[in-house]
Amino acid sequence: MPKNFKTTPGSVTAPQGFLASGVFCDIKRLGTGKGSNKGRKRDLALIVSEVPATVAGMFTTNQVCAAPVKVCAERVKKGVAQAIVVNSGNANACTGEQGLRDARAMTALVAKQFSLREEHVLVGSTGRIGVAMPMLNVKAGILEASALLGHGPEHAAEAAEAIMTSDTRAKQIAVEIKLGGRTARVGGICKGAGMIQPGMSATGQRPPPLPLHATMLCFVTTDAAIKPAPLRTALQEATALSFNRITVDGDMSTNDTVLVLANGLAGNTPIASTSGRDFAALQEALNYVLLELAKMIVRDGEGVSRFVTVRVNGARSPQHADIAARAVANSALVKTSWCGGDPNWGRIIDALGYSAAEVVESKVDIAYSPPGSHKLLYSLKRGRPVSTSFAALCKIAALPEFDLHINLNLGKGSAVIYAADLTEDYVDFNKGDVNDPSSLGG
């Protein structure tokens, strides 16, 4: 962790002026389908700022996107928001005009509860695709959550639980920094375990050369004062270095969303540009918070037993490095070898070779190391196996976390992808059961 800030409890309620809550309102009928065997898990969350906040967002670039994504992508353009309502158990995706009406109805009810402008309320959803929202349950949940809002860490924890689907644990973090002598905080919660390889943009449009990729959602609060333009820039960079760098199963969701609210109550001089010490400090904190949350998603991936950091260097360009890293990280054969603790370089170089990145067999190096270690153990040098002990390689590949180092030796391009193995548990969780119709479908 950088020395100029420290962690603090409370995640989204750690910054001044933010309240949160989470309630159970049975959005995904109790006991039905996969991921709902947790009993009365909270399934609706509210995050509210006491004052209007600057807002920025990043959204899925899937050409099929959910109603909440469409609503939010339009509203964040104005640069101001004050509340976020989020549900789990239903994605409100592929639900047509009714889905849009339901998403807007959720924001309208929150706005009414707190006398806000409706366009200042944002919405997120995660869960099953193609199922109409149970709006009676949702409305009851919003009313209850509105009455239970609080500033405490326990309120943030309830919100973090409420956005979970197949997650096995809540994901939250907050840090404290100094901005112009003032204390400011950045806190966030997220969810995600399956259908994870986000590729988000500020508009939801897929700008080249961004590669094609259960939903990931992330909600960040800060009491820093910052104008919309630099906040958008900061969020784009932080997302590019975190959520757009992870993969569990290579599937991009219809609902991926990152939202950040900055309400200015820290009292620092408002950050108006991307230059200066305060912007750099806030950028560093946002980068840290988002990356830690993103890694939590991979570690909690459906059935995951290995967390692998794929590091590609020496590519012809950064784009080629990214393409090569993703080919390896998403190869079913590579991922299953990781599951078995097998340092199978043959599968790795095969994935590199069929990728769209430029690869020259006689130049490829492949090595392993414990997490963050600079002491590399090579399995392949210049396209040929080396005399490293297979047992030594297996010892590293059997670790719960390890780094895979690939050098293409063609240029200066580099990329990092945070990836997971593919296990029998992942298949069992996602295959469905024809004898149980509630486990099938969207």
Secondary structure, DSSP 4 states (H G I P E B T S, - for coil): --TT-EE-TTGGGSSTTEEEEEE---SS-TT-STT--SSS---EEEEEEEEEEEEEEEEE--SS--HHHHHHHHHGGGSEEEEEEEEEEE---S-HHHHHHHHHHHHHHHHHHHT--GGGEEEEEEEETT----HHHHHHHHHHHHHT-BSSHHHHHHHHHHT-SS-SS-EEEEEEEEETTEEEEEEEEEE-SSS----EESSS---TTPPP----EEEEEE---B-HHHHHHHHHHHHHTTGGGB-SSSPPPS--EEEEEE--TT-PPPB-SS-SHHHHHHHHHHHHHHHHHHHHHHHT-TT---EEEEEEEEESSHHHHHHHHHHHHH-HHHHHHHHTT---HHHHHHHHHHSSS---GGG-EEEEESTT-S--EEEEETTEE----HHHHHHHHTSSEEEEEEE--SSSEEEEEEEE---HHHHHHHS--TT-GGGS--
